[in-house]
Amino acid sequence: MLEESTPSPHDSAPKARPDPLAAARALGIGPCPPDERAEALAVLYHRLSASTREYMIVELLRQESAGQLDLSGLWVAYRRRRIIGAMLSQTLAGRAVAIWPPVIGRSWRTASLASSMVRAVLRFSESRGIRLAQALVDHDQPKQAGLDLTRGGLPHVTDLLYLGRPTLNELPVPPETPMLEWQPYAPERHEHFDRILDRSYEGSLDMPELAGIRCLDDVMRGHLARGPFDPERWRLGRLKGQSEPVAVLLLLASSESTWEVSYLGLAPEVRGRGLGRRILAHALERARPHADRLELAVDVRNLPADRLYQRCGFHAFERRRVHLAVLGSPEPLEDNGDRPFKTAR
């Protein structure tokens, strides 16, 4: 009828933005109040021995009080005013959020409540402009952890393989491999880093789901936030006689004895010429005076890169499942098919 299809003044008024926590609160889910964090951490670490759990809670709360740790991303689920579920999330630089699998008391409907907690954190993160949600799950964690993430909207996309090698020995490079001239990061080279990062994503087999998700400023902020920034560890590589860079290497001092290849990329037109080995040799050269070990991570689907790293003396020491969700997008990432079940750029 006409009167039913004609908007009323109330209908035409601007609609209030939905509260992303409303549905979660109805299920007894929400951010943990500061005065209840000790109780929430006790649930989160209930599988530890009582003495270890007590020590960890005291230490985490001490770090928070000293400003060394942010527990504002701690979420809880209540039943009868008692905390029976807890999970951690952490907002990352570059409009991203890291999520850890929720932990629910055994006597409750764990699967349903756990997935609801994940869903609530994703909705809340999206309302705050977060673009990418990620979770890294160790292979020794219970299978249920991955199930809870997947059912909550964070599907398992791939696995990351972590590799490392000592820096002591130099990496030989065939003499016919083109030489690269290296320059460190500087403000006047910022646009060059932007361009080569963008170009290196073209046709990449490392986490292709992330291509085009965030702007390059977000990507750069994510890399910058991973550790103390030293411009000498961010390198641009140019072929001799050329002005446009074709290679990028981002190094991170992850500990006193270990450096990490945070990112390594090549322009599409120079791939297949042995330059990957040349970049790794340069990374080892840069790390050798400061670290005993160099580590990196690779998407298990990137077989050419995995073979290159192993030929260059890198050995796998860990494997983690990667769960990803693009927020604010009508096209969700597809599950890899394992329904019972790299690190963002």
N, C-alpha and C positions, 0 to 999 in steps of 0.2 A: 504494500500500500504506500501511497505517496508520503503520508505523514511518518511512516516508518523509515523511509529512505532519505528523508530530509534531516540533516544534522541539526540538533538543538544547539542553543548557545553553549550549553555545558559540553557538548561533544566537540564543538569547534575550538574550545579553549585549549591552550597548550597543556599537554598531559605531563603530570609529574613523572620524573624519572623513577623507574622501579627500584626498590631497595634490594640490592643483591644479597643481603643477609636475611631477608624476610623468610624465604622458604627454608633456609638453613636453621633459623631460630625455631621454626615450627617443629623441626626434628631434634631440637636440643643441641644444635651445632653452632659454634661460633668461635671467634678469637678468644684465647685464654686471658682472663683478667690477671693483672700482675700479681695479685695476692694469692692466686691459685696455681702459680706456675710450679711450685714444688710438688703439689699433688699431681699435676699433669705430667711432669717429668718422671714421677714414680710409676705412672701407667706406661709411659713411653719405654722405659727401661725395666719393665717388670720381669723380664727373662734373666736379668743379671742376678748374681748373688746379692743378698741383702746388704752386705758390707760394701761391695763394689758400687751398687746402686746408690747407697747413701753418700758415698764419697763423690760420685759423679754429679749428683744433684747439688751438693754443696759447692763443688767447683764451678759448675755452670752458672749458678746464681751469683757466685763471687765475681766471675768474669762479666756477667751482665751488669752488676753493680759498679764495676770498674770501667764500664764503657767498652769492654773488649769483645762483647758478644751481644747480638741483637736477638731477643726472643719474642719480638712482636709478631713474628710469623708462626707462633705456636698456636695450634687450634685444638679444641677439645669437643667431646660429645658427652652430654649428660644423660643420666637416667635417675629419676627420683633424687635430683639435686646432687648426685654423686658423679664424678668424672669417671667414665668407663672407656673412653677412647681419646687418643692424642695423636697428633701428627705435626711435623715441622714443614714449614715453607720458608723460603728466603728470597726476597726481591733482589734481582741482580741488575747490574748496570746494563743499559741498552734495552730497556723495556722487556725484560725476561724475568721468569721466576723459576726457582728450583724447588722441587717437591720431593719429600721422602714418603715412603709408604706408611699409611696409618697403622696404629697398633690398637687393637680392641680387646677388652677383657674376654676371656673364653666363654663366659656364661651368657653372652649376649649374641644377637644375630650379627655376627662379625662381618660377613660379606656385604650385606645390605647397608649396614651403617658405615663401613669403610669406604665403599664407593660413593655414598652420599657425602662424606667428608671431602673426598677428592673433588667431587663436583662443586661443592660449596666454595672451596678455595679457588677453583678455576673461574667460577662466576665472579667472585669478589675481585680476583686479579684482573679479569677483563674489564670490570667497571672502573678500574684505576688506570686503564690505558696500557696494561701489559699485553704484549704481542705474542710472546712465545713462552710456553710452559714446558719444562723438561724434568725428567727423573732418570737417574742412573742407578740401576739395581745390580748389586753384586750377584754373581751366579750361585754363591753359597747361601743366599737368602731363600726363605721358603717360597715355593711356587705361588702361594696365595698372595704374596706381595705384588707380583706382576698382574695377577688376576684383578686385584682390587683397583690398581691404577687403570687398567684397561676398561673395566666396567664403569669407572668414574669419569672416563673421557680422555685418558692418556694412553693411547694404544702403543703397543710394542712395535717400533719401526725397524730397528736393526740392533746389532751389537757393536760395541767398540772394543778393539783389541789394543792393549797397552804394551808397548815394546820399549826396550832400552839396551844400551851398550856402553862399555867403558869409553872414556874419551882419550885414554892414554895413547893408543895407536892411531896414526894418521890413516885416512881412507884414501887409497889410491884411485885416481881418476884417469881413464884412458887419454893419451895425449891428443887424440883427434876430437875430443869433446870440446865444444866452443867454450872460450873463457868468458867469465862474467866479471864486470867491474862493479864493486859494491859501494854503496853510500848509506850512511846512517840516517835515521829520521831527523828532520828539521822542519820547523813551521813552514818554511817556503817550499817544502816538498810534500806537504800534506795532500795536495790534489793528486800528486803522482801516486801516493799510497792508496788513495781512494780509487783511482782508475785501475791500478793493477789488481787490487783486491776484487773489484767488480769483475774484471776480465778473467781472473783466475777461477771464478765460480762457473764460468761457461763450460758446460759439459763435464763438470766435476762429478766423480763417483763417490766423493765423501759427503754424506748427508745431503743429497740433492733436494730433499724435502725443504731445506732451509733457503734455497735460492729465491731471492726476491721478497722474502718475508719481512725483513727489516731493512731500513735505510742504512747506508754505509756509516753514518754517524753513530747509529746504535751499535753496529758491529765493532767499530773502533772503540767505543766506550766499554763494550764488553771485554775486549782484549786488554784495555788499559786498567780495568778494575781487577784483573787477576793477580796482580802483584806490583811491587815498586817499579815504576817506569824508568828505564834507562834507554835513552835514544840510541845508544850504540848497539843495543840488542835488536833493534828494528832495522832491517836492511832491505834496500832496493838493489836489484841486480839488473845491469844493462849489458847487452852484447857490445863488444868493442866497436867503437865508431858510431853507435846508435844513441839517440837522445831519449827515446821512450823506454821505460823499464819493462822487462819481460818476466821478472821473478821477484817474489817477495818472501821474506823470512822474518818471522816474529819469534823471538826467543824470550824465555821467562826463567828467572832463577827461582825454582820452586823450593829449594832448600839450600843449606850451606854446601852440600856436596853434589847436588843434582840440578842440572838445567833441563828445561823442557822446550821442545819445538811446539810453540803454541799454534803456529800456522805456517804452512809452506805452500806456495802456489806458483803456478806458471801460466803465462798467456797461452791460449790454445795453439797459436801458430808455431811455437817452439817446443811443443811436447814431442816425445819420442826421439830426442837428440842426445839423451844422456845427461841433461841438465839437472834432473832430480838428484843424481849422484853428486854432481858438482855442488849443489846447494847443501846437501848433507855434509860434504867434506868441509864446506865453509862453516857450517853450524858447529861441527866438532872442533874446528880451529878456534872459533870464538869462545867456545865453552872450556877448552882444555886448561887455560891458566887459572880458571876459577872453580871448576867442578870435576869430579871423578866420573860422572855418569851423565849421559844424555838420554832423555826419554821422549816419547811421542805416542799419539793415539791414532788409530786408523779405523775407518768403517770396514767391517769384515766383507762388505760387498765390493770394496775397492781392491780387487785382486792384483792389478798391476802395481799399485803402491805397496801393498803387503809384500809382494815378491821383491820389489826394489829394496825395501827396508831390511828384509831378511838377507838379501845378497850383500848388503852393506854392514852386516854384523849385528843387527838388532834382533833381540830375542823376546818373545812374548812372555809376560809375567802376570798378566791379569786380563780378565774379560768381563764386561758389564753390559747388561741389557739397557737399551735406550728407549725411553717412552717420551713421545712428543705430542704436543697439541698446539695448533695455531689458533690464537684467540682473536675474536672479532672478524672471523672469516667464515663465509658461507660454505666453504669446502673443507671439511675436516680431513686430517690425514687418515689414510687407510691403514687398518691393522695389517700386519704382514701375513695374516692367515693363521697364525698360531693362536687361535682363540682361547684355549685353556690358559693360555697365556695370551758428536761426538760430541760431544760437547758442542753445544750450539756454536755456530760461528760467532 
